[in-house]
Amino acid sequence: MYSISKDMEKMANLITILLLLFTITSAKVMTECELANTLENAGFSKDKLKDWVCLAKAVSSLNTTAVGGPKSAGSYEYGIFQINDRYWCDKNQKGKGCTVKCSDLILEDDIDYSVACARIIYNINGFSEWFGWIRDCKGKELPPLNC
């Protein structure tokens, strides 16, 4: 009986390690230049790229698969720009302000949905929609992007 529980403990440890490795390897952290180039290619204004990069660093540490929450109202935030499901994405179907499913905002190698949704949010509310931008970027001398 002792050896069975010992084997089960080893198996549980192995499964835990594998799950941790999967979680670590499934996260995609972009570089500042990767994000800036993606945004520029999507037609974002060059003079705002430093703000977008600062925002993404502030809210997600440039992690495309970041999920934050729950917030005080029970909402969650998704992706590199931490887009809130209370107003902008729906958990079960394409919907809300960005007409997008929240899971589409946390794709590892494709931030097109996040970029499109962030553009919609910015066009409505500017950067002030993101507390991380207000806290870490607004009114500050942002470092140059050396890309």
Steps between C-alpha positions, in 0.01 A plus 500: 500500500786737579648463153168578330460828687866581434445435127186712503689782669770482232233503229326800658831687517573419136157620391544822697838564338360432153208736558736773618722450196198516271382821666842660476557401137150598387547863605633733233679808622565745220796733483436873487609504136279205403199682641597836349551341156169313523316819590674703231415234241137521618499873425543638851649849518879496541486781753283286733705178483694583819169543683367167370817318601499670841135401545565135411801488733296656782196274474631164375881515496461449121344156558252415222327233709461700823168473685440732794228498760255465638457874548272639771194469275594142407634588156818366342754655262656324203810513285792730448278810550292348785164560334212482747214255451249728667479728195719378216498120454267212579606174663263276301460657157613793288345803659502822698689814391766327293275221368761247609518188713732556799697184425597651162686773691743253658627313196869426538632603158219716362411832657286622208179488707669681788636766266161553333320520834761735650452730200121506561550575870757772426274664240220520759687576825864560413769355723303609807305172476809326645596580860845348433566766236380779730719370783818414308498696174283813500702822508830314531803520275484157339823335390567482127428180312830392351362270234 
